[in-house]
């Protein structure tokens, strides 16, 4: 069994679950809330696979925010999420600009460590949502930005002992195989509909250690069968790269 699977199983056995988180809190910005919100799509994929209608996802997003802008103490109180029980997992996304310079990278990593410790003390498994790189349509575009993104998130994951969900790498993998696919919004920064679907499939794979390939969920028929299968395969390919 790979290290990621062992880590996930050990954590969930400690909090009373053996397979997958049944309640997840997403923290981030517009990268999560575009296209009807990432948390909704992850919930749909999980319900499709497990046939479990008790899965609950919550989302706390602030447009243009960095991770430090979120009040983690407030969000880790169940009553503030209209819940009686604590969530099983928190998936945290940093601002896309936090990877660009050394100072902001350092601050993001420090925040990820701090927030992960707070989550763990509450019995919540922390995870980091790796953002994708800009395209040339965005003024902040720079070649090979994905290398800064990877460096930042993997270091944050290492120091915080949080699960890293490499959505940004999945974007790169998809573009290598299909350069014409539209994962980005025309602004070159935000995810387009297919980008959000890919991100949801990557999250599904990394938090369950299960393949999304073959799942029926297609975003209310907005994702074609061809694109759906391609993105599901890319998500699973990305998972296998790290396991």
C-alpha positions in Angstrom: 0.0 0.0 0.0 1.4 3.4 -0.9 2.3 6.1 1.6 -0.6 8.4 0.7 -3.2 5.6 1.2 -1.6 4.6 4.6 -1.7 8.2 5.7 -5.3 8.6 4.8 -6.4 5.3 6.3 -4.5 6.0 9.5 -6.1 9.4 9.9 -9.7 8.2 9.2 -9.3 5.2 11.5 -8.4 7.6 14.3 -11.6 9.7 13.8 -13.8 6.7 13.1 -13.8 6.5 9.3 -12.1 3.8 7.2 -12.6 4.9 3.6 -13.3 8.5 2.9 -14.3 11.8 4.5 -18.0 12.3 4.7 -17.8 16.0 5.6 -15.4 18.4 3.9 -14.9 22.1 4.3 -13.3 24.0 1.4 -11.5 27.3 2.1 -10.3 29.6 -0.7 -11.4 32.2 -3.2 -12.9 32.5 -6.7 -10.8 29.6 -8.0 -13.2 27.5 -5.9 -16.5 29.3 -6.3 -16.4 29.7 -10.1 -18.7 27.3 -12.1 -21.2 26.6 -9.3 -18.5 26.0 -6.7 -16.0 23.2 -6.4 -17.5 21.7 -3.3 -20.8 20.9 -5.1 -19.0 18.9 -7.8 -16.8 17.0 -5.4 -20.0 16.1 -3.4 -21.7 14.9 -6.6 -18.8 12.7 -7.6 -18.5 11.1 -4.2 -22.3 10.4 -4.0 -22.0 8.9 -7.5 -19.2 6.6 -6.5 -20.2 5.6 -3.0 -24.0 6.0 -3.4 -23.9 7.8 0.0 -26.4 10.6 0.4 -24.9 11.6 3.8 -21.8 13.3 2.3 -21.8 17.0 3.2 -19.5 19.7 1.8 -19.2 23.3 2.9 -17.4 26.2 1.3 -16.0 29.4 2.7 -14.6 31.7 0.0 -13.5 35.3 -0.3 -12.9 36.7 -3.7 -9.2 37.6 -4.3 -8.2 36.3 -0.9 -5.0 34.7 0.3 -5.1 31.8 2.8 -4.2 34.2 5.7 -7.4 36.2 5.1 -9.6 33.4 6.4 -10.5 33.1 10.1 -9.6 29.4 10.6 -10.7 29.4 14.3 -14.1 30.6 13.3 -14.5 28.1 10.5 -13.4 25.2 12.7 -16.4 25.7 15.0 -19.2 23.4 13.8 -22.0 25.9 14.7 -20.5 28.5 12.3 -21.0 26.0 9.5 -24.6 25.2 10.7 -23.4 21.8 11.9 -23.5 19.9 15.2 -20.4 17.8 14.4 -16.9 18.7 13.3 -16.0 18.2 9.6 -13.6 15.3 8.7 -11.4 17.3 6.3 -10.5 20.9 5.4 -9.2 21.6 1.9 -7.3 24.9 1.8 -6.5 26.9 -1.3 -4.1 29.8 -1.4 -4.3 32.9 -3.6 -2.8 32.4 -7.0 -0.4 35.2 -6.5 1.0 33.8 -3.2 3.6 31.7 -5.2 5.1 34.5 -7.2 7.7 36.0 -4.9 9.8 34.6 -2.0 8.1 36.7 0.7 4.6 35.6 -0.2 5.6 32.0 -0.6 7.1 32.1 2.9 3.9 33.6 4.3 1.7 31.1 2.6 3.7 28.1 4.0 3.7 29.6 7.5 0.0 30.0 7.3 -0.6 26.5 6.0 1.5 25.1 8.8 -0.4 27.2 11.4 -3.9 26.3 10.0 -3.1 22.6 9.6 -2.0 22.4 13.3 -5.3 24.0 14.3 -7.3 21.7 12.2 -5.5 18.6 13.4 -6.1 19.6 17.0 -9.8 19.6 16.2 -9.6 16.1 14.7 -9.8 17.5 11.1 -7.5 16.2 8.4 -5.8 19.2 6.5 -5.3 19.2 2.8 -3.9 21.8 0.4 -5.5 22.5 -3.0 -2.6 23.3 -5.4 -3.6 26.1 -7.8 -3.0 26.1 -11.6 -0.7 28.4 -13.5 -1.9 31.4 -15.5 -2.2 31.4 -19.3 -0.8 34.3 -21.5 -4.2 36.0 -21.3 -3.3 37.1 -17.7 -0.9 39.9 -17.1 0.8 37.9 -14.4 1.7 35.1 -16.7 5.3 33.8 -16.6 6.8 30.7 -18.3 7.1 27.7 -16.0 5.1 29.3 -13.2 3.9 25.8 -12.3 7.4 25.1 -11.0 7.0 27.8 -8.3 3.5 26.5 -7.6 4.8 23.0 -7.1 7.7 24.1 -5.0 5.4 26.2 -2.7 2.7 23.6 -2.2 4.9 20.6 -1.7 7.0 22.5 0.8 3.9 23.6 2.6 2.6 20.1 2.6 5.9 18.8 3.9 6.1 21.3 6.8 2.4 21.1 7.7 2.0 17.3 7.2 -1.0 18.1 5.1 -2.2 16.2 2.0 -1.3 18.0 -1.2 -3.9 17.8 -4.0 -2.0 18.7 -7.1 -4.8 20.2 -9.3 -2.2 22.5 -11.0 -0.2 19.5 -12.2 -3.3 17.9 -13.6 -3.9 21.0 -15.7 -0.4 20.7 -17.1 -1.0 17.0 -17.8 -4.2 17.7 -19.6 -2.7 20.4 -21.8 0.2 18.2 -22.8 -2.2 15.6 -24.2 -4.8 18.1 -25.5 -3.4 21.6 -26.0 -6.7 22.7 -27.4 -8.8 21.9 -24.4 -10.3 24.9 -22.6 -9.5 24.5 -18.9 -9.1 28.2 -18.2 -11.7 31.0 -18.2 -10.8 33.4 -21.0 -9.2 35.8 -18.4 -6.3 33.3 -18.2 -6.6 33.0 -14.5 -9.8 31.4 -13.3 -10.9 27.9 -14.1 -13.3 27.4 -16.9 -16.1 24.8 -16.6 -13.8 21.9 -17.7 -11.1 23.1 -15.4 -13.4 23.0 -12.4 -14.6 19.5 -13.4 -11.0 18.3 -13.7 -10.2 19.8 -10.3 -13.1 18.0 -8.7 -12.0 14.7 -10.2 -8.4 15.2 -8.8 -9.8 16.0 -5.4 -12.0 12.9 -5.5 -9.0 10.7 -6.4 -6.7 12.1 -3.8 -9.1 12.0 -0.9 -10.5 8.6 -1.6 -7.7 6.8 -3.4 -10.3 5.7 -5.9 -10.4 6.2 -9.7 -13.1 8.6 -11.0 -12.9 7.0 -14.4 -16.4 5.8 -15.4 -18.4 8.0 -13.0 -21.6 9.2 -14.6 -21.6 12.8 -13.1 -21.3 15.3 -16.0 -22.3 18.6 -14.5 -25.9 18.6 -15.6 -24.9 17.4 -19.1 -22.6 20.4 -19.6 -19.5 18.1 -19.9 -19.5 15.9 -23.0 -18.8 12.2 -22.7 -15.5 12.7 -24.5 -14.3 15.5 -22.2 -15.6 13.7 -19.1 -13.7 10.5 -19.7 -10.6 12.4 -20.7 -10.6 14.6 -17.6 -11.4 11.6 -15.3 -8.4 9.7 -16.8 -6.1 12.7 -16.4 -7.1 13.0 -12.7 -6.4 9.3 -12.1 -3.1 9.6 -14.1 -2.1 12.5 -11.8 -3.0 10.5 -8.7 -0.8 7.6 -9.9 2.2 9.9 -10.5 2.4 10.3 -6.7 1.6 6.7 -5.6 
